[in-house]
Amino acid sequence: MQRFWKYIFPAIYALLIYLTIRVINDTFDRNWYFFDRPFWLNSLEIVGSAFFGYFLAAILARMENVYFNRLGGEVTVSRIAKELFSVLGLTVASVHVTFIPLAAFTDDGLSWADYAQINIIPSLYALLFYGVRRSNFYIQQYVASKRRLDQLEKDKLQNELDFLKAQFSPHFLFNSLNNIYFQMNTDVPAAQASVQKLSELLRYQLYQDQQQTVPLRKESDFIRLYAQVHKQRRAEGLSLSLKLAESDTLIYPHLFLPLVENAFKYVEGATPFLEMTLTETDGSVDFCIRNSCRAGQMPRAEGIGLKNLKRRLDLLYPENHRLTAEEVEGVFTARLTVQVA
């Protein structure tokens, strides 16, 4: 496109001006048509017009470099007026060193009508050309600015996600170590097994930190292992039921873990139980977790885990998720549905 504007357009622009002037002259004088004139005379005028086109294009290019690139800044009425008067002045000056001498020394000389036409027509075309170029420049600037803003917003969201992930790791580790601490007082072999499982959990976390998304089955494995670690603390007193999908559907990692953590934290009752179901149907992932709890008890909404979860869902799946929680007669139910495709 740069080659076109630099090498081809000036010739087309000049030829258009020349033909317009000739058509107007031939329209007013029915007895004289430019194709009846000598070939050498038409050729001379066409070459002179081409020289005008390239000469004016070079001058306008230097002016564009000043107004478009160097000055930049805010667009004001005074600035636009200054640019337009500059275009008119440069065009008229170019006309006086190209078209005017040609008209003066050809045919019957230069009349006042010729002088007016030769100045007005190129000036109108120059203003039209400059207006198109200026509008194109503003559009490109707007698009570039929009892209920069979009990139800044994307970087901001990514930084926030990284911060949330950084908060998640200590929170998860704190809960796991706290669980192992209680096991050390009652069952050392079980605590050792929990340490082994914790190392596997951390290994998976290191793996997923390098991935944007992970298969759903990987999340199922992680939840299953996490549940085993925490169930050991409750020994045989907790009834645990897991029905987790083994799908390869991709999802952002650790979205379900805060709900699992809360379930283990608040599960209690004469016959405590905890049920987890993870399914995937037509691009919709549904995670439901139920646990026995004290009647009227609800997890604190201001907890770090749940706050981070809600914010991550807003960032990763805006308008494509639904999170609900309710307690009915000593049974707490949380459900997270995410549309991933």
Secondary structure in CASP SS format (residue, H / E / C, confidence):
PFRMAT SS
TARGET T0000
AUTHOR 0000-0000-0000
METHOD secondary structure of the structure
MODEL  1
M C 1.00
Q H 1.00
R H 1.00
F H 1.00
W H 1.00
K H 1.00
Y H 1.00
I H 1.00
F H 1.00
P H 1.00
A H 1.00
I H 1.00
Y H 1.00
A H 1.00
L H 1.00
L H 1.00
I H 1.00
Y H 1.00
L H 1.00
T H 1.00
I H 1.00
R H 1.00
V H 1.00
I H 1.00
N H 1.00
D H 1.00
T H 1.00
F H 1.00
D C 1.00
R C 1.00
N C 1.00
W C 1.00
Y C 1.00
F H 1.00
F H 1.00
D H 1.00
R C 1.00
P C 1.00
F H 1.00
W H 1.00
L H 1.00
N H 1.00
S H 1.00
L H 1.00
E H 1.00
I H 1.00
V H 1.00
G H 1.00
S H 1.00
A H 1.00
F H 1.00
F H 1.00
G H 1.00
Y H 1.00
F H 1.00
L H 1.00
A H 1.00
A H 1.00
I H 1.00
L H 1.00
A H 1.00
R H 1.00
M H 1.00
E H 1.00
N H 1.00
V H 1.00
Y H 1.00
F H 1.00
N H 1.00
R H 1.00
L H 1.00
G C 1.00
G C 1.00
E C 1.00
V C 1.00
T C 1.00
V H 1.00
S H 1.00
R H 1.00
I H 1.00
A H 1.00
K H 1.00
E H 1.00
L H 1.00
F H 1.00
S H 1.00
V H 1.00
L H 1.00
G H 1.00
L H 1.00
T H 1.00
V H 1.00
A H 1.00
S H 1.00
V H 1.00
H H 1.00
V H 1.00
T C 1.00
F H 1.00
I H 1.00
P H 1.00
L H 1.00
A H 1.00
A H 1.00
F C 1.00
T C 1.00
D C 1.00
D C 1.00
G C 1.00
L C 1.00
S C 1.00
W H 1.00
A H 1.00
D H 1.00
Y H 1.00
A H 1.00
Q H 1.00
I H 1.00
N H 1.00
I H 1.00
I H 1.00
P H 1.00
S H 1.00
L H 1.00
Y H 1.00
A H 1.00
L H 1.00
L H 1.00
F H 1.00
Y H 1.00
G H 1.00
V H 1.00
R H 1.00
R H 1.00
S H 1.00
N H 1.00
F H 1.00
Y H 1.00
I H 1.00
Q H 1.00
Q H 1.00
Y H 1.00
V H 1.00
A H 1.00
S H 1.00
K H 1.00
R H 1.00
R H 1.00
L H 1.00
D H 1.00
Q H 1.00
L H 1.00
E H 1.00
K H 1.00
D H 1.00
K H 1.00
L H 1.00
Q H 1.00
N H 1.00
E H 1.00
L H 1.00
D H 1.00
F H 1.00
L H 1.00
K H 1.00
A H 1.00
Q H 1.00
F H 1.00
S H 1.00
P H 1.00
H H 1.00
F H 1.00
L H 1.00
F H 1.00
N H 1.00
S H 1.00
L H 1.00
N H 1.00
N H 1.00
I H 1.00
Y H 1.00
F H 1.00
Q H 1.00
M H 1.00
N C 1.00
T C 1.00
D C 1.00
V H 1.00
P H 1.00
A H 1.00
A H 1.00
Q H 1.00
A H 1.00
S H 1.00
V H 1.00
Q H 1.00
K H 1.00
L H 1.00
S H 1.00
E H 1.00
L H 1.00
L H 1.00
R H 1.00
Y H 1.00
Q H 1.00
L H 1.00
Y H 1.00
Q H 1.00
D H 1.00
Q C 1.00
Q C 1.00
Q C 1.00
T C 1.00
V E 1.00
P E 1.00
L H 1.00
R H 1.00
K H 1.00
E H 1.00
S H 1.00
D H 1.00
F H 1.00
I H 1.00
R H 1.00
L H 1.00
Y H 1.00
A H 1.00
Q H 1.00
V H 1.00
H H 1.00
K H 1.00
Q H 1.00
R H 1.00
R H 1.00
A H 1.00
E H 1.00
G H 1.00
L C 1.00
S E 1.00
L E 1.00
S E 1.00
L E 1.00
K E 1.00
L E 1.00
A C 1.00
E C 1.00
S C 1.00
D C 1.00
T C 1.00
L E 1.00
I E 1.00
Y C 1.00
P C 1.00
H C 1.00
L C 1.00
F C 1.00
L H 1.00
P H 1.00
L H 1.00
V H 1.00
E H 1.00
N H 1.00
A H 1.00
F H 1.00
K H 1.00
Y H 1.00
V C 1.00
E C 1.00
G C 1.00
A C 1.00
T C 1.00
P C 1.00
F E 1.00
L E 1.00
E E 1.00
M E 1.00
T E 1.00
L E 1.00
T E 1.00
E E 1.00
T E 1.00
D C 1.00
G C 1.00
S E 1.00
V E 1.00
D E 1.00
F E 1.00
C E 1.00
I E 1.00
R E 1.00
N E 1.00
S E 1.00
C C 1.00
R C 1.00
A C 1.00
G C 1.00
Q C 1.00
M C 1.00
P C 1.00
R C 1.00
A C 1.00
E C 1.00
G C 1.00
I H 1.00
G H 1.00
L H 1.00
K H 1.00
N H 1.00
L H 1.00
K H 1.00
R H 1.00
R H 1.00
L H 1.00
D H 1.00
L H 1.00
L H 1.00
Y C 1.00
P C 1.00
E C 1.00
N C 1.00
H E 1.00
R E 1.00
L E 1.00
T E 1.00
A E 1.00
E E 1.00
E E 1.00
V E 1.00
E C 1.00
G C 1.00
V E 1.00
F E 1.00
T E 1.00
A E 1.00
R E 1.00
L E 1.00
T E 1.00
V E 1.00
Q E 1.00
V C 1.00
A C 1.00
END
